[in-house]
Amino acid sequence: MPRVARPLLTFLELFTIVGALVGTWGLAQGGMGMGDQVLRASPFTTWDQAALALFLVNAVTPAVVLVAALGRARWATWAQLVYGLVLIGWIAGQVAFVGYISLLQPLMAGVGMLITVLASLELVPPMRTA
């Protein structure tokens, strides 16, 4: 894997964790000004439920993945790949439920894609040259 991939994966996972923590706090404070129509369109009945889901999926999960990667756990790269797909799915679900409401949606979908691609590259054995 290129030398830049691991530091970039670490950065992307930290970026996701920080963003999710900020989002969790904002949702728990009343929805960050999104309005009740957004909450009604979501699968949640309260902003606290939405905040908890965001925290668990996009702060705790990548934190576990990041710790595993930094500790060089054998399963860490697979976990990174799966988390990248989860992040893409989270954003796709969000857009499906509440619509396109923020520039963060395509940004975070792109982060998920980049995590997925970088982890995939790490899982592919190096090509042998003759």
Number of C-alpha atoms within 10 A of each C-alpha: 14 8 7 9 17 17 10 14 21 19 13 20 25 16 16 20 21 14 18 21 19 15 20 25 18 16 21 17 13 15 20 13 10 11 10 14 9 15 17 13 14 19 13 14 12 16 20 18 15 19 23 16 14 20 20 15 17 24 24 15 17 25 17 14 23 23 13 17 20 12 10 11 12 10 11 19 24 17 21 28 23 18 22 28 18 19 23 22 14 19 20 16 14 17 16 12 15 15 14 14 11 9 8 12 18 15 12 20 20 16 20 27 18 19 26 25 17 22 24 17 16 17 13 9 8 9 6 5 4 3
